[in-house]
């Protein structure tokens, strides 16, 4: 998998080129771990990701001890299948997979409002 990381001030954009699965999860996490501490906004640019399995859910929603607690993580450019996976996960477990955190401009769904 090819991964491009672009840093602009306190923002970083990580762009993976290829599928996100458990084989590609370690290099993606390594890319995020390599970000400088001053980066407070991380954007996962998924324009070039046509497939994502549950490893993508771990990447986007499972905090790790090495994660910067002050870093906001969002996603952009979701293709059809990765978006469908995120919507299904949010529908089944809205408290765990809070899409309003990942997509801050998205209004909460009815099920997310009742879980708050």
FENVEN-V454191 format. One record per residue. RES is the residue in one small letter. BURIAL is b if it has 24 or more other ideal C-beta (glycine too) atoms within 12 Angstrom, else e. Layout:
BEGIN
res->RES burial->BURIAL
res->RES burial->BURIAL
END
This chain:
BEGIN
res->x burial->e
res->x burial->e
res->x burial->b
res->x burial->e
res->x burial->b
res->x burial->e
res->x burial->e
res->x burial->e
res->x burial->e
res->x burial->e
res->x burial->e
res->x burial->b
res->x burial->b
res->x burial->b
res->x burial->b
res->x burial->b
res->x burial->e
res->x burial->e
res->x burial->b
res->x burial->b
res->x burial->b
res->x burial->e
res->x burial->e
res->x burial->b
res->x burial->b
res->x burial->e
res->x burial->b
res->x burial->b
res->x burial->b
res->x burial->e
res->x burial->b
res->x burial->b
res->x burial->e
res->x burial->e
res->x burial->b
res->x burial->e
res->x burial->e
res->x burial->e
res->x burial->b
res->x burial->e
res->x burial->e
res->x burial->b
res->x burial->b
res->x burial->b
res->x burial->b
res->x burial->b
res->x burial->e
res->x burial->b
res->x burial->b
res->x burial->e
res->x burial->b
res->x burial->b
res->x burial->e
res->x burial->e
res->x burial->b
res->x burial->b
res->x burial->b
res->x burial->b
res->x burial->b
res->x burial->b
res->x burial->b
res->x burial->e
res->x burial->e
res->x burial->e
res->x burial->e
res->x burial->e
res->x burial->e
res->x burial->e
res->x burial->e
res->x burial->e
res->x burial->b
res->x burial->e
res->x burial->b
res->x burial->b
res->x burial->b
res->x burial->b
res->x burial->e
res->x burial->b
res->x burial->b
res->x burial->e
res->x burial->e
res->x burial->b
res->x burial->b
res->x burial->e
res->x burial->b
res->x burial->b
res->x burial->b
res->x burial->e
res->x burial->b
res->x burial->b
res->x burial->e
res->x burial->e
res->x burial->e
res->x burial->b
res->x burial->e
res->x burial->e
res->x burial->b
res->x burial->b
res->x burial->b
res->x burial->e
res->x burial->e
res->x burial->b
res->x burial->b
res->x burial->e
res->x burial->e
res->x burial->e
res->x burial->e
res->x burial->e
res->x burial->e
res->x burial->e
res->x burial->e
res->x burial->b
res->x burial->e
res->x burial->e
res->x burial->e
res->x burial->e
END
